[in-house]
Amino acid sequence: MDDSFLVSKEVLSSLEGFGFVETLLGDPKGCLRQYRKGNGLHVREYEEHFEIHEDQVDPRVDPLGHLIRDSPETLAAFGTAALFASSEKNKSGFPSLGGPLSFLLIFLSLNKILRRLKWLLF
């Protein structure tokens, strides 16, 4: 369920004067830059257009709320990576894959897979 809309740079060449702030927060999806505004607007800038959508929760104000409402796949990837990469055998019986590097690799892989699934299904 993607409620994004595109605005050609022929129509709007710049976001200057609209109160947007450049940010690194968000899935870049191949964009040049990302911007946010206090009202929940999230803009990705591409070479020929801007892609605009509204997040339910601004990650700069409530990071956990943003993960729960706007990016649950990231939260799921984080939890699963923590489960599999724990340094001890965990209570669920999964063997440990061990350490911070394993956690990072599992998290990044799962997050990418889950984001693609979300994009395909919704």
Buried (B, 14 or more C-beta within 10 A) or exposed (E): EEEEEEEEEEEEEEBEEEEBEEBEBBBEEEBEBBBBBEEBBBBBBBEEBBBBBEBEBBBEEEEEBBBBEBBEBBBBBBEBBEBBBBEEEBEEEEEBBEEEEBBEBBBEEBBEEBBEEBEEEE
